[in-house]
Amino acid sequence: MSDVATAIPEAEQRAVGKFLRRMLPILVLMLLVNQMDRTNVGFVQNELRADVGVSATAYGLGAGLFFIGYALFEVPSNMLLERLGARVWLTRIMITWGAVIVAMCFIHNVWMFYGLRFLLGVAEAGFFPGVLLYFTQWLPDSSRGRASAIFLGGSATAYIVTGPVTGALLELHGAGGIAGWRWMFALEGAFSILVGFVAGFFLVSRIQDAKWLTQEEKDALSEAVARDKEARDRAPSVSRMKLIFHPQVAVLTAVFFAMALTGYAITFWLPSLVEEIGGLSPFQIGLLSAIPWICAVIAMYTMSHFTDRAPDRRPYLAVALVLSAIGTFLATLGSPWFGLAALTLAAVGGKCAATLFWPMAQSGLDLKIAAPGLALVNSIGNLGGFVSPTLFGYLKDTTGSTNGGLYTLSAASILAVLGVAFVRHTNRGPRAGGGDRAGVTGKAAVS
């Protein structure tokens, strides 16, 4: 047992263990459904074009509009979570995004597609950082790293599950005279609403309201959380305008933006590439679309085993970005099968890069700006999710190919490699138990 673990009071350890066993499973399920609902549109691109008249340009723009709505309402959403509590607000978020997904089965023109994708971003806004905020309300810094890692595992799993599940639902095409893509939206949205209602019965907003904790455990956990909150609140605040021009924040934002470009381009356009193989059922397309993410998750966890204690993560991050660049470039060559293999390489590089990026970013920023700085990196960088699908759609319609977009992703990854060289390196490592790293992550995600 580590020194940190032995220093934690027994009552606090019991309380943390109960939280992990009771709350994390439903939160992980919510995240899995969240990731599925925001990306399932990637599997119905051709159906939307045939039935609704959504061109490749319109599809790319609609896929990206989600991130505009998400970015605009992320901060207000977290403010409301602090005021109303996680039980009310996280449940509201999930039920409303499920309702928007159900509404998507009634799309009959491009403008409805645009509007509902934007509304989906508004509805989902604040869910992911809201859960991390929930962790700061329940867990001390020394225990939050483990909870965050388990929770993030749900995101990785979602990429694998989305394809087969969505593909299976698309096989309902024609049942009751209804198109398969409409069935898919209706059923996945209804499931989201159901999980949202179930979550309302499980989530507990405040430590003192948990009936499954003894009073001793409530007091010990409350005291630990209060101490960490007081320490974070003493850190001096920095305005966002100053942060934007901070050299390290700017470099990290540029690197993460490039990573987001590749990640979301693969997410939204991989199914259409797999469909070009020909002769595949929707379920088979879903299964094949899961292959890059299965390989990526295996590589991600394998690599993290060797790099968690590395004195300098920058060389590993550079290699991962080069792999991503090579994969997206090779995807422009050869058959669709070769393209699938190439995008598998790109997905491996992208996932491994993400695993390396955040710990490196956290340790590379001064403590006084780490929390707001990482929040800014996350907010601006994620706008790559708007740029890449929009660019791919435009190029698909104007050139008949997505090769121009893939070349752009390769160039962005190479530029990100150059950016990595300017990221400040420090030897400040996380304490055992992930205390430092968890503390920064939890605050940054909600700023």
TORKOL-4160 file (C-alpha; in steps of 0.2 Angstrom, whole numbers, padded with zeros to 4 digits, m for minus):
447
<pt num="1" X="0000" Y="0000" Z="0000"/>
<pt num="2" X="0006" Y="0017" Z="m0005"/>
<pt num="3" X="0011" Y="0031" Z="0008"/>
<pt num="4" X="m0004" Y="0041" Z="0002"/>
<pt num="5" X="m0016" Y="0027" Z="0004"/>
<pt num="6" X="m0010" Y="0023" Z="0022"/>
<pt num="7" X="m0012" Y="0042" Z="0026"/>
<pt num="8" X="m0031" Y="0042" Z="0022"/>
<pt num="9" X="m0043" Y="0038" Z="0036"/>
<pt num="10" X="m0052" Y="0022" Z="0036"/>
<pt num="11" X="m0069" Y="0030" Z="0036"/>
<pt num="12" X="m0064" Y="0040" Z="0021"/>
<pt num="13" X="m0058" Y="0025" Z="0011"/>
<pt num="14" X="m0074" Y="0016" Z="0015"/>
<pt num="15" X="m0084" Y="0030" Z="0009"/>
<pt num="16" X="m0074" Y="0032" Z="m0007"/>
<pt num="17" X="m0076" Y="0013" Z="m0011"/>
<pt num="18" X="m0095" Y="0014" Z="m0009"/>
<pt num="19" X="m0096" Y="0029" Z="m0021"/>
<pt num="20" X="m0086" Y="0020" Z="m0034"/>
<pt num="21" X="m0096" Y="0004" Z="m0032"/>
<pt num="22" X="m0113" Y="0013" Z="m0032"/>
<pt num="23" X="m0111" Y="0029" Z="m0043"/>
<pt num="24" X="m0098" Y="0025" Z="m0056"/>
<pt num="25" X="m0108" Y="0011" Z="m0065"/>
<pt num="26" X="m0123" Y="0022" Z="m0069"/>
<pt num="27" X="m0111" Y="0036" Z="m0074"/>
<pt num="28" X="m0101" Y="0025" Z="m0085"/>
<pt num="29" X="m0117" Y="0019" Z="m0094"/>
<pt num="30" X="m0123" Y="0037" Z="m0096"/>
<pt num="31" X="m0106" Y="0042" Z="m0104"/>
<pt num="32" X="m0107" Y="0026" Z="m0116"/>
<pt num="33" X="m0124" Y="0031" Z="m0121"/>
<pt num="34" X="m0119" Y="0049" Z="m0123"/>
<pt num="35" X="m0105" Y="0045" Z="m0135"/>
<pt num="36" X="m0116" Y="0034" Z="m0145"/>
<pt num="37" X="m0129" Y="0047" Z="m0147"/>
<pt num="38" X="m0118" Y="0061" Z="m0153"/>
<pt num="39" X="m0109" Y="0050" Z="m0166"/>
<pt num="40" X="m0123" Y="0038" Z="m0172"/>
<pt num="41" X="m0126" Y="0050" Z="m0186"/>
<pt num="42" X="m0110" Y="0044" Z="m0195"/>
<pt num="43" X="m0119" Y="0028" Z="m0199"/>
<pt num="44" X="m0134" Y="0035" Z="m0208"/>
<pt num="45" X="m0125" Y="0048" Z="m0220"/>
<pt num="46" X="m0131" Y="0039" Z="m0236"/>
<pt num="47" X="m0149" Y="0036" Z="m0229"/>
<pt num="48" X="m0150" Y="0055" Z="m0225"/>
<pt num="49" X="m0145" Y="0059" Z="m0242"/>
<pt num="50" X="m0157" Y="0048" Z="m0251"/>
<pt num="51" X="m0172" Y="0051" Z="m0240"/>
<pt num="52" X="m0170" Y="0069" Z="m0234"/>
<pt num="53" X="m0158" Y="0076" Z="m0247"/>
<pt num="54" X="m0144" Y="0080" Z="m0235"/>
<pt num="55" X="m0129" Y="0082" Z="m0246"/>
<pt num="56" X="m0111" Y="0078" Z="m0240"/>
<pt num="57" X="m0108" Y="0097" Z="m0237"/>
<pt num="58" X="m0124" Y="0098" Z="m0227"/>
<pt num="59" X="m0120" Y="0082" Z="m0217"/>
<pt num="60" X="m0103" Y="0088" Z="m0212"/>
<pt num="61" X="m0110" Y="0105" Z="m0207"/>
<pt num="62" X="m0124" Y="0097" Z="m0197"/>
<pt num="63" X="m0112" Y="0084" Z="m0189"/>
<pt num="64" X="m0101" Y="0099" Z="m0183"/>
<pt num="65" X="m0115" Y="0110" Z="m0177"/>
<pt num="66" X="m0116" Y="0099" Z="m0162"/>
<pt num="67" X="m0100" Y="0106" Z="m0156"/>
<pt num="68" X="m0105" Y="0124" Z="m0158"/>
<pt num="69" X="m0120" Y="0121" Z="m0147"/>
<pt num="70" X="m0110" Y="0112" Z="m0134"/>
<pt num="71" X="m0097" Y="0125" Z="m0133"/>
<pt num="72" X="m0109" Y="0139" Z="m0131"/>
<pt num="73" X="m0119" Y="0131" Z="m0117"/>
<pt num="74" X="m0105" Y="0121" Z="m0108"/>
<pt num="75" X="m0101" Y="0134" Z="m0094"/>
<pt num="76" X="m0120" Y="0139" Z="m0091"/>
<pt num="77" X="m0124" Y="0121" Z="m0089"/>
<pt num="78" X="m0111" Y="0118" Z="m0076"/>
<pt num="79" X="m0116" Y="0134" Z="m0066"/>
<pt num="80" X="m0134" Y="0126" Z="m0066"/>
<pt num="81" X="m0127" Y="0109" Z="m0060"/>
<pt num="82" X="m0118" Y="0118" Z="m0045"/>
<pt num="83" X="m0135" Y="0126" Z="m0041"/>
<pt num="84" X="m0147" Y="0112" Z="m0044"/>
<pt num="85" X="m0136" Y="0097" Z="m0040"/>
<pt num="86" X="m0130" Y="0082" Z="m0050"/>
<pt num="87" X="m0146" Y="0072" Z="m0048"/>
<pt num="88" X="m0157" Y="0085" Z="m0055"/>
<pt num="89" X="m0146" Y="0092" Z="m0069"/>
<pt num="90" X="m0137" Y="0077" Z="m0075"/>
<pt num="91" X="m0154" Y="0068" Z="m0077"/>
<pt num="92" X="m0161" Y="0083" Z="m0086"/>
<pt num="93" X="m0146" Y="0083" Z="m0098"/>
<pt num="94" X="m0148" Y="0065" Z="m0102"/>
<pt num="95" X="m0167" Y="0065" Z="m0104"/>
<pt num="96" X="m0167" Y="0080" Z="m0115"/>
<pt num="97" X="m0153" Y="0074" Z="m0127"/>
<pt num="98" X="m0163" Y="0058" Z="m0128"/>
<pt num="99" X="m0178" Y="0068" Z="m0133"/>
<pt num="100" X="m0168" Y="0077" Z="m0147"/>
<pt num="101" X="m0162" Y="0060" Z="m0153"/>
<pt num="102" X="m0180" Y="0054" Z="m0154"/>
<pt num="103" X="m0185" Y="0070" Z="m0163"/>
<pt num="104" X="m0171" Y="0066" Z="m0176"/>
<pt num="105" X="m0182" Y="0051" Z="m0183"/>
<pt num="106" X="m0194" Y="0064" Z="m0189"/>
<pt num="107" X="m0181" Y="0074" Z="m0200"/>
<pt num="108" X="m0188" Y="0078" Z="m0217"/>
<pt num="109" X="m0177" Y="0092" Z="m0223"/>
<pt num="110" X="m0159" Y="0099" Z="m0221"/>
<pt num="111" X="m0164" Y="0113" Z="m0209"/>
<pt num="112" X="m0172" Y="0101" Z="m0197"/>
<pt num="113" X="m0156" Y="0091" Z="m0197"/>
<pt num="114" X="m0146" Y="0107" Z="m0194"/>
<pt num="115" X="m0157" Y="0113" Z="m0180"/>
<pt num="116" X="m0158" Y="0096" Z="m0171"/>
<pt num="117" X="m0139" Y="0093" Z="m0172"/>
<pt num="118" X="m0137" Y="0110" Z="m0164"/>
<pt num="119" X="m0150" Y="0107" Z="m0151"/>
<pt num="120" X="m0142" Y="0090" Z="m0147"/>
<pt num="121" X="m0126" Y="0100" Z="m0143"/>
<pt num="122" X="m0136" Y="0112" Z="m0132"/>
<pt num="123" X="m0144" Y="0097" Z="m0123"/>
<pt num="124" X="m0128" Y="0088" Z="m0120"/>
<pt num="125" X="m0118" Y="0103" Z="m0115"/>
<pt num="126" X="m0110" Y="0101" Z="m0098"/>
<pt num="127" X="m0113" Y="0082" Z="m0096"/>
<pt num="128" X="m0094" Y="0077" Z="m0097"/>
<pt num="129" X="m0087" Y="0091" Z="m0087"/>
<pt num="130" X="m0102" Y="0090" Z="m0076"/>
<pt num="131" X="m0098" Y="0073" Z="m0071"/>
<pt num="132" X="m0080" Y="0078" Z="m0067"/>
<pt num="133" X="m0087" Y="0092" Z="m0057"/>
<pt num="134" X="m0098" Y="0079" Z="m0048"/>
<pt num="135" X="m0082" Y="0070" Z="m0044"/>
<pt num="136" X="m0075" Y="0086" Z="m0036"/>
<pt num="137" X="m0090" Y="0087" Z="m0025"/>
<pt num="138" X="m0089" Y="0069" Z="m0019"/>
<pt num="139" X="m0070" Y="0064" Z="m0020"/>
<pt num="140" X="m0054" Y="0071" Z="m0013"/>
<pt num="141" X="m0040" Y="0074" Z="m0025"/>
<pt num="142" X="m0031" Y="0058" Z="m0020"/>
<pt num="143" X="m0045" Y="0047" Z="m0025"/>
<pt num="144" X="m0052" Y="0057" Z="m0040"/>
<pt num="145" X="m0039" Y="0050" Z="m0053"/>
<pt num="146" X="m0045" Y="0032" Z="m0051"/>
<pt num="147" X="m0063" Y="0038" Z="m0053"/>
<pt num="148" X="m0059" Y="0048" Z="m0069"/>
<pt num="149" X="m0049" Y="0034" Z="m0077"/>
<pt num="150" X="m0064" Y="0022" Z="m0074"/>
<pt num="151" X="m0076" Y="0035" Z="m0081"/>
<pt num="152" X="m0066" Y="0039" Z="m0096"/>
<pt num="153" X="m0065" Y="0020" Z="m0100"/>
<pt num="154" X="m0083" Y="0021" Z="m0104"/>
<pt num="155" X="m0079" Y="0034" Z="m0118"/>
<pt num="156" X="m0067" Y="0021" Z="m0126"/>
<pt num="157" X="m0079" Y="0007" Z="m0125"/>
<pt num="158" X="m0093" Y="0018" Z="m0133"/>
<pt num="159" X="m0082" Y="0019" Z="m0149"/>
<pt num="160" X="m0082" Y="0000" Z="m0150"/>
<pt num="161" X="m0100" Y="m0003" Z="m0145"/>
<pt num="162" X="m0108" Y="0011" Z="m0156"/>
<pt num="163" X="m0105" Y="0002" Z="m0173"/>
<pt num="164" X="m0112" Y="m0015" Z="m0169"/>
<pt num="165" X="m0127" Y="m0008" Z="m0160"/>
<pt num="166" X="m0132" Y="0005" Z="m0172"/>
<pt num="167" X="m0129" Y="m0007" Z="m0187"/>
<pt num="168" X="m0141" Y="m0019" Z="m0179"/>
<pt num="169" X="m0154" Y="m0006" Z="m0177"/>
<pt num="170" X="m0152" Y="m0001" Z="m0195"/>
<pt num="171" X="m0157" Y="m0019" Z="m0200"/>
<pt num="172" X="m0175" Y="m0015" Z="m0194"/>
<pt num="173" X="m0177" Y="m0006" Z="m0211"/>
<pt num="174" X="m0194" Y="m0008" Z="m0217"/>
<pt num="175" X="m0202" Y="m0014" Z="m0201"/>
<pt num="176" X="m0219" Y="m0006" Z="m0200"/>
<pt num="177" X="m0215" Y="0003" Z="m0216"/>
<pt num="178" X="m0202" Y="0014" Z="m0207"/>
<pt num="179" X="m0184" Y="0017" Z="m0213"/>
<pt num="180" X="m0170" Y="0009" Z="m0203"/>
<pt num="181" X="m0162" Y="0025" Z="m0199"/>
<pt num="182" X="m0178" Y="0032" Z="m0191"/>
<pt num="183" X="m0179" Y="0016" Z="m0180"/>
<pt num="184" X="m0161" Y="0019" Z="m0175"/>
<pt num="185" X="m0164" Y="0037" Z="m0169"/>
<pt num="186" X="m0181" Y="0032" Z="m0161"/>
<pt num="187" X="m0174" Y="0017" Z="m0151"/>
<pt num="188" X="m0157" Y="0024" Z="m0146"/>
<pt num="189" X="m0166" Y="0040" Z="m0140"/>
<pt num="190" X="m0179" Y="0031" Z="m0130"/>
<pt num="191" X="m0165" Y="0021" Z="m0122"/>
<pt num="192" X="m0157" Y="0037" Z="m0117"/>
<pt num="193" X="m0173" Y="0044" Z="m0109"/>
<pt num="194" X="m0175" Y="0028" Z="m0100"/>
<pt num="195" X="m0157" Y="0028" Z="m0093"/>
<pt num="196" X="m0160" Y="0046" Z="m0088"/>
<pt num="197" X="m0175" Y="0042" Z="m0077"/>
<pt num="198" X="m0165" Y="0027" Z="m0070"/>
<pt num="199" X="m0151" Y="0038" Z="m0066"/>
<pt num="200" X="m0163" Y="0050" Z="m0056"/>
<pt num="201" X="m0166" Y="0036" Z="m0044"/>
<pt num="202" X="m0147" Y="0032" Z="m0041"/>
<pt num="203" X="m0138" Y="0048" Z="m0041"/>
<pt num="204" X="m0136" Y="0057" Z="m0025"/>
<pt num="205" X="m0131" Y="0076" Z="m0026"/>
<pt num="206" X="m0123" Y="0079" Z="m0008"/>
<pt num="207" X="m0113" Y="0068" Z="0003"/>
<pt num="208" X="m0124" Y="0071" Z="0018"/>
<pt num="209" X="m0139" Y="0064" Z="0008"/>
<pt num="210" X="m0132" Y="0047" Z="0004"/>
<pt num="211" X="m0142" Y="0034" Z="0014"/>
<pt num="212" X="m0129" Y="0021" Z="0011"/>
<pt num="213" X="m0115" Y="0030" Z="0020"/>
<pt num="214" X="m0113" Y="0030" Z="0039"/>
<pt num="215" X="m0112" Y="0047" Z="0048"/>
<pt num="216" X="m0094" Y="0044" Z="0051"/>
<pt num="217" X="m0091" Y="0041" Z="0033"/>
<pt num="218" X="m0101" Y="0056" Z="0028"/>
<pt num="219" X="m0091" Y="0067" Z="0040"/>
<pt num="220" X="m0074" Y="0060" Z="0034"/>
<pt num="221" X="m0077" Y="0062" Z="0016"/>
<pt num="222" X="m0085" Y="0079" Z="0018"/>
<pt num="223" X="m0070" Y="0085" Z="0027"/>
<pt num="224" X="m0058" Y="0078" Z="0014"/>
<pt num="225" X="m0067" Y="0086" Z="0000"/>
<pt num="226" X="m0069" Y="0103" Z="0009"/>
<pt num="227" X="m0050" Y="0103" Z="0012"/>
<pt num="228" X="m0046" Y="0101" Z="m0006"/>
<pt num="229" X="m0059" Y="0113" Z="m0012"/>
<pt num="230" X="m0051" Y="0126" Z="0000"/>
<pt num="231" X="m0034" Y="0123" Z="m0007"/>
<pt num="232" X="m0040" Y="0125" Z="m0025"/>
<pt num="233" X="m0050" Y="0141" Z="m0021"/>
<pt num="234" X="m0034" Y="0149" Z="m0014"/>
<pt num="235" X="m0026" Y="0148" Z="m0031"/>
<pt num="236" X="m0026" Y="0165" Z="m0040"/>
<pt num="237" X="m0038" Y="0167" Z="m0054"/>
<pt num="238" X="m0032" Y="0172" Z="m0072"/>
<pt num="239" X="m0043" Y="0180" Z="m0085"/>
<pt num="240" X="m0047" Y="0170" Z="m0101"/>
<pt num="241" X="m0040" Y="0184" Z="m0112"/>
<pt num="242" X="m0023" Y="0183" Z="m0103"/>
<pt num="243" X="m0024" Y="0164" Z="m0105"/>
<pt num="244" X="m0027" Y="0164" Z="m0123"/>
<pt num="245" X="m0010" Y="0173" Z="m0126"/>
<pt num="246" X="m0001" Y="0163" Z="m0114"/>
<pt num="247" X="0013" Y="0154" Z="m0124"/>
<pt num="248" X="0010" Y="0136" Z="m0117"/>
<pt num="249" X="m0008" Y="0137" Z="m0117"/>
<pt num="250" X="m0008" Y="0143" Z="m0135"/>
<pt num="251" X="0004" Y="0128" Z="m0140"/>
<pt num="252" X="m0006" Y="0115" Z="m0131"/>
<pt num="253" X="m0022" Y="0122" Z="m0139"/>
<pt num="254" X="m0015" Y="0120" Z="m0156"/>
<pt num="255" X="m0009" Y="0103" Z="m0153"/>
<pt num="256" X="m0026" Y="0097" Z="m0146"/>
<pt num="257" X="m0035" Y="0106" Z="m0160"/>
<pt num="258" X="m0025" Y="0095" Z="m0173"/>
<pt num="259" X="m0029" Y="0080" Z="m0163"/>
<pt num="260" X="m0048" Y="0084" Z="m0162"/>
<pt num="261" X="m0048" Y="0086" Z="m0181"/>
<pt num="262" X="m0042" Y="0069" Z="m0184"/>
<pt num="263" X="m0052" Y="0060" Z="m0170"/>
<pt num="264" X="m0069" Y="0068" Z="m0176"/>
<pt num="265" X="m0066" Y="0066" Z="m0194"/>
<pt num="266" X="m0063" Y="0047" Z="m0192"/>
<pt num="267" X="m0078" Y="0046" Z="m0180"/>
<pt num="268" X="m0090" Y="0054" Z="m0193"/>
<pt num="269" X="m0083" Y="0048" Z="m0209"/>
<pt num="270" X="m0077" Y="0030" Z="m0205"/>
<pt num="271" X="m0094" Y="0021" Z="m0208"/>
<pt num="272" X="m0096" Y="0029" Z="m0226"/>
<pt num="273" X="m0078" Y="0023" Z="m0230"/>
<pt num="274" X="m0082" Y="0005" Z="m0224"/>
<pt num="275" X="m0098" Y="0006" Z="m0234"/>
<pt num="276" X="m0088" Y="0009" Z="m0250"/>
<pt num="277" X="m0082" Y="m0009" Z="m0248"/>
<pt num="278" X="m0099" Y="m0015" Z="m0255"/>
<pt num="279" X="m0110" Y="m0030" Z="m0252"/>
<pt num="280" X="m0111" Y="m0027" Z="m0233"/>
<pt num="281" X="m0126" Y="m0026" Z="m0222"/>
<pt num="282" X="m0128" Y="m0012" Z="m0210"/>
<pt num="283" X="m0123" Y="m0023" Z="m0195"/>
<pt num="284" X="m0108" Y="m0029" Z="m0205"/>
<pt num="285" X="m0103" Y="m0011" Z="m0208"/>
<pt num="286" X="m0105" Y="m0007" Z="m0189"/>
<pt num="287" X="m0094" Y="m0022" Z="m0185"/>
<pt num="288" X="m0080" Y="m0017" Z="m0196"/>
<pt num="289" X="m0081" Y="0001" Z="m0190"/>
<pt num="290" X="m0078" Y="m0005" Z="m0173"/>
<pt num="291" X="m0061" Y="m0013" Z="m0178"/>
<pt num="292" X="m0051" Y="0003" Z="m0178"/>
<pt num="293" X="m0057" Y="0008" Z="m0161"/>
<pt num="294" X="m0054" Y="m0010" Z="m0154"/>
<pt num="295" X="m0036" Y="m0009" Z="m0160"/>
<pt num="296" X="m0034" Y="0009" Z="m0153"/>
<pt num="297" X="m0041" Y="0005" Z="m0136"/>
<pt num="298" X="m0029" Y="m0010" Z="m0134"/>
<pt num="299" X="m0014" Y="0001" Z="m0140"/>
<pt num="300" X="m0019" Y="0015" Z="m0128"/>
<pt num="301" X="m0019" Y="0004" Z="m0113"/>
<pt num="302" X="m0004" Y="m0006" Z="m0118"/>
<pt num="303" X="0006" Y="0010" Z="m0121"/>
<pt num="304" X="0000" Y="0019" Z="m0105"/>
<pt num="305" X="0008" Y="0004" Z="m0095"/>
<pt num="306" X="0025" Y="0009" Z="m0102"/>
<pt num="307" X="0024" Y="0028" Z="m0102"/>
<pt num="308" X="0015" Y="0032" Z="m0086"/>
<pt num="309" X="0031" Y="0034" Z="m0077"/>
<pt num="310" X="0041" Y="0040" Z="m0092"/>
<pt num="311" X="0052" Y="0056" Z="m0087"/>
<pt num="312" X="0047" Y="0064" Z="m0103"/>
<pt num="313" X="0031" Y="0060" Z="m0113"/>
<pt num="314" X="0035" Y="0072" Z="m0128"/>
<pt num="315" X="0044" Y="0059" Z="m0139"/>
<pt num="316" X="0030" Y="0046" Z="m0137"/>
<pt num="317" X="0017" Y="0059" Z="m0141"/>
<pt num="318" X="0027" Y="0065" Z="m0156"/>
<pt num="319" X="0028" Y="0046" Z="m0162"/>
<pt num="320" X="0009" Y="0044" Z="m0159"/>
<pt num="321" X="0005" Y="0060" Z="m0170"/>
<pt num="322" X="0017" Y="0054" Z="m0184"/>
<pt num="323" X="0007" Y="0037" Z="m0184"/>
<pt num="324" X="m0009" Y="0047" Z="m0185"/>
<pt num="325" X="m0002" Y="0057" Z="m0200"/>
<pt num="326" X="0004" Y="0042" Z="m0209"/>
<pt num="327" X="m0013" Y="0033" Z="m0207"/>
<pt num="328" X="m0023" Y="0047" Z="m0214"/>
<pt num="329" X="m0011" Y="0049" Z="m0228"/>
<pt num="330" X="m0011" Y="0031" Z="m0232"/>
<pt num="331" X="m0030" Y="0031" Z="m0232"/>
<pt num="332" X="m0030" Y="0041" Z="m0248"/>
<pt num="333" X="m0022" Y="0026" Z="m0257"/>
<pt num="334" X="m0028" Y="0009" Z="m0262"/>
<pt num="335" X="m0044" Y="0000" Z="m0260"/>
<pt num="336" X="m0058" Y="0003" Z="m0246"/>
<pt num="337" X="m0050" Y="m0012" Z="m0237"/>
<pt num="338" X="m0033" Y="m0004" Z="m0237"/>
<pt num="339" X="m0041" Y="0013" Z="m0232"/>
<pt num="340" X="m0049" Y="0004" Z="m0217"/>
<pt num="341" X="m0032" Y="m0003" Z="m0212"/>
<pt num="342" X="m0024" Y="0014" Z="m0214"/>
<pt num="343" X="m0038" Y="0023" Z="m0203"/>
<pt num="344" X="m0035" Y="0010" Z="m0190"/>
<pt num="345" X="m0017" Y="0015" Z="m0189"/>
<pt num="346" X="m0023" Y="0033" Z="m0188"/>
<pt num="347" X="m0035" Y="0029" Z="m0174"/>
<pt num="348" X="m0022" Y="0020" Z="m0164"/>
<pt num="349" X="m0011" Y="0035" Z="m0166"/>
<pt num="350" X="m0025" Y="0047" Z="m0161"/>
<pt num="351" X="m0030" Y="0038" Z="m0146"/>
<pt num="352" X="m0012" Y="0035" Z="m0140"/>
<pt num="353" X="m0009" Y="0054" Z="m0142"/>
<pt num="354" X="m0024" Y="0058" Z="m0132"/>
<pt num="355" X="m0018" Y="0047" Z="m0118"/>
<pt num="356" X="m0001" Y="0055" Z="m0118"/>
<pt num="357" X="m0007" Y="0073" Z="m0121"/>
<pt num="358" X="m0017" Y="0077" Z="m0105"/>
<pt num="359" X="m0005" Y="0071" Z="m0092"/>
<pt num="360" X="0009" Y="0080" Z="m0101"/>
<pt num="361" X="m0002" Y="0096" Z="m0102"/>
<pt num="362" X="m0006" Y="0095" Z="m0084"/>
<pt num="363" X="0012" Y="0094" Z="m0078"/>
<pt num="364" X="0018" Y="0107" Z="m0091"/>
<pt num="365" X="0007" Y="0122" Z="m0085"/>
<pt num="366" X="0011" Y="0132" Z="m0069"/>
<pt num="367" X="m0001" Y="0127" Z="m0055"/>
<pt num="368" X="m0008" Y="0144" Z="m0054"/>
<pt num="369" X="m0015" Y="0143" Z="m0072"/>
<pt num="370" X="m0017" Y="0124" Z="m0074"/>
<pt num="371" X="m0035" Y="0123" Z="m0071"/>
<pt num="372" X="m0042" Y="0137" Z="m0081"/>
<pt num="373" X="m0028" Y="0134" Z="m0094"/>
<pt num="374" X="m0033" Y="0116" Z="m0097"/>
<pt num="375" X="m0052" Y="0121" Z="m0098"/>
<pt num="376" X="m0048" Y="0133" Z="m0112"/>
<pt num="377" X="m0037" Y="0120" Z="m0121"/>
<pt num="378" X="m0052" Y="0108" Z="m0120"/>
<pt num="379" X="m0065" Y="0121" Z="m0125"/>
<pt num="380" X="m0056" Y="0128" Z="m0140"/>
<pt num="381" X="m0047" Y="0112" Z="m0146"/>
<pt num="382" X="m0064" Y="0103" Z="m0146"/>
<pt num="383" X="m0070" Y="0115" Z="m0160"/>
<pt num="384" X="m0060" Y="0104" Z="m0171"/>
<pt num="385" X="m0075" Y="0093" Z="m0170"/>
<pt num="386" X="m0084" Y="0107" Z="m0180"/>
<pt num="387" X="m0071" Y="0110" Z="m0193"/>
<pt num="388" X="m0066" Y="0093" Z="m0198"/>
<pt num="389" X="m0083" Y="0086" Z="m0203"/>
<pt num="390" X="m0088" Y="0102" Z="m0211"/>
<pt num="391" X="m0072" Y="0102" Z="m0221"/>
<pt num="392" X="m0074" Y="0084" Z="m0226"/>
<pt num="393" X="m0092" Y="0087" Z="m0232"/>
<pt num="394" X="m0087" Y="0102" Z="m0243"/>
<pt num="395" X="m0073" Y="0093" Z="m0251"/>
<pt num="396" X="m0084" Y="0078" Z="m0254"/>
<pt num="397" X="m0096" Y="0088" Z="m0264"/>
<pt num="398" X="m0084" Y="0099" Z="m0273"/>
<pt num="399" X="m0071" Y="0086" Z="m0278"/>
<pt num="400" X="m0080" Y="0070" Z="m0276"/>
<pt num="401" X="m0067" Y="0063" Z="m0264"/>
<pt num="402" X="m0062" Y="0066" Z="m0246"/>
<pt num="403" X="m0044" Y="0064" Z="m0250"/>
<pt num="404" X="m0041" Y="0083" Z="m0248"/>
<pt num="405" X="m0048" Y="0082" Z="m0230"/>
<pt num="406" X="m0036" Y="0067" Z="m0226"/>
<pt num="407" X="m0021" Y="0077" Z="m0233"/>
<pt num="408" X="m0026" Y="0091" Z="m0222"/>
<pt num="409" X="m0027" Y="0079" Z="m0207"/>
<pt num="410" X="m0010" Y="0073" Z="m0211"/>
<pt num="411" X="m0003" Y="0090" Z="m0212"/>
<pt num="412" X="m0011" Y="0095" Z="m0196"/>
<pt num="413" X="m0004" Y="0080" Z="m0186"/>
<pt num="414" X="0014" Y="0084" Z="m0193"/>
<pt num="415" X="0012" Y="0103" Z="m0187"/>
<pt num="416" X="0006" Y="0096" Z="m0170"/>
<pt num="417" X="0022" Y="0086" Z="m0169"/>
<pt num="418" X="0032" Y="0102" Z="m0172"/>
<pt num="419" X="0021" Y="0110" Z="m0158"/>
<pt num="420" X="0025" Y="0096" Z="m0146"/>
<pt num="421" X="0043" Y="0102" Z="m0147"/>
<pt num="422" X="0038" Y="0119" Z="m0139"/>
<pt num="423" X="0028" Y="0111" Z="m0125"/>
<pt num="424" X="0037" Y="0114" Z="m0109"/>
<pt num="425" X="0043" Y="0099" Z="m0100"/>
<pt num="426" X="0044" Y="0097" Z="m0081"/>
<pt num="427" X="0048" Y="0082" Z="m0070"/>
<pt num="428" X="0033" Y="0086" Z="m0059"/>
<pt num="429" X="0024" Y="0069" Z="m0058"/>
<pt num="430" X="0008" Y="0064" Z="m0050"/>
<pt num="431" X="0007" Y="0058" Z="m0032"/>
<pt num="432" X="0003" Y="0040" Z="m0030"/>
<pt num="433" X="m0016" Y="0038" Z="m0032"/>
<pt num="434" X="m0017" Y="0052" Z="m0045"/>
<pt num="435" X="m0020" Y="0066" Z="m0033"/>
<pt num="436" X="m0011" Y="0080" Z="m0043"/>
<pt num="437" X="m0017" Y="0075" Z="m0059"/>
<pt num="438" X="m0035" Y="0071" Z="m0054"/>
<pt num="439" X="m0036" Y="0088" Z="m0045"/>
<pt num="440" X="m0031" Y="0098" Z="m0060"/>
<pt num="441" X="m0042" Y="0088" Z="m0072"/>
<pt num="442" X="m0057" Y="0090" Z="m0061"/>
<pt num="443" X="m0056" Y="0108" Z="m0060"/>
<pt num="444" X="m0051" Y="0112" Z="m0077"/>
<pt num="445" X="m0065" Y="0103" Z="m0085"/>
<pt num="446" X="m0078" Y="0114" Z="m0077"/>
<pt num="447" X="m0070" Y="0131" Z="m0078"/>
